Structure formats: structure tokens, C-alpha cells
Amino acid sequence: MAAYPTKALFEADGLEPFRINAYAVSQVCAICCHPLIVNPSTPDTTNNNNIAHPTRSSSTFHPATRIKPCGHVLGAECLAAWLTTGHTCPICARTLFPAAVNAPVSQRDINAILDVGGHIFGEGRVMGVVAGLLEWDAVQQQQAVREEERVERENRDLVWWDDNEIMDWGGGGEDEQEEGEGEGEHDDAEEDFDGGDEEAYDDGGA
């Protein structure tokens, strides 16, 4: 189940800037593998949605952001690029918001990712991350299709089983009804036979 119903709500409420103090152990962004170094004295470069915009030319400062639903910390620019096409946490794969239906990655999406991180980490490195993301998305889509097919098969089998159970139950009822009717006719015949004998006996005695 997605943590937020839409991407807009996730961007507005699901992220928060992450400040690393001077005594914290250096952390590394799981997407680009660059260290996350947050200088509290550096002006905030994020917008109101906590999505960072590149306003620097140096790659030594890599601002971090925390994903609230799972608590994982990533580079703000890298996460923004990831969410251009992805909808899950890059670390734990938790679904952050529903994926766009039938929305393949376009060249515009790739260009947007390059604009965000290309001048910081290099286009070659960013394209490598994009390629990995596309491959991961393809695997996820294949798994989703297989899961849908499995559910459909189970539903068909369940309907078939229910229909056959109803038919078996109904058939048994008819057989029992016919058997009951046969027993009733047999009992009536016996009563008629017994009654005839009694009448014949009475006549003979008279």
C-alpha cells in the first residue's frame, strides 16, 4: 500500500531536510554513492516541497533529505531525479505513492534527470543510474503483470470450483427427491395391498 495517495502529497509532506551535525558519522547517498555532507550554515536550497534545486557548482556539498514513511536518508538531488520516474524508496523499495499508469519513461524525463544531476555528478554517472532505474522498473512491471495473471487464475479456479459445488449439491438434491418420491409410492402400494387383504378377509368371514 502506498504511503501517500499522490506524488504531490508525498512531496509536500513526505520529505524533510536532514541535518548532519559535526560529530555524526559521514553517510553516503545510496543512489550516487557520494557522501552526504550537510552544513547547517549553508542556505537551504530546497523549495517548499523539500525538493532540492541545484544552485551550486561544487560537488563537495551534497544536501540530504529524509523520507518520512521509512526514515531513509538520501541526497536531495538524487532523490528528486529518482522520483522523476520512480515511486518507491531506492533503499527499501517501499511504495511512496502510486505509480503512473501506462507512463513509460520519455526522453523528456531523462533530460530532466540530467538537468538535475548531470552538472554535479557528470552525465555518464547519471546515465548509469538512469539505466539501472529503467531496468529495475522493467523488472517491477513484469512482476506486477505476473501477479495480476496469478490472481486472475486463482479467481477463475475459485469460480469454477464454486459452480461445480453448486451443481453437485443440486444434483444430489434431485436424486434424493426422486428417491423420496419412489419410497412414497412404494409405501402407498403396500398400504393398498394390506387394505385389500383386510377387505377380502372381512368378506370371507361374512
Secondary structure as UniProt FT lines:
FT   HELIX           7..13
FT   STRAND          15..18
FT   TURN            22..23
FT   STRAND          27..28
FT   TURN            30..32
FT   STRAND          35..37
FT   TURN            40..41
FT   TURN            48..49
FT   STRAND          64..67
FT   TURN            68..70
FT   STRAND          73..75
FT   HELIX           76..85
FT   TURN            90..92
FT   TURN            101..102
FT   HELIX           107..121
FT   HELIX           123..205
//
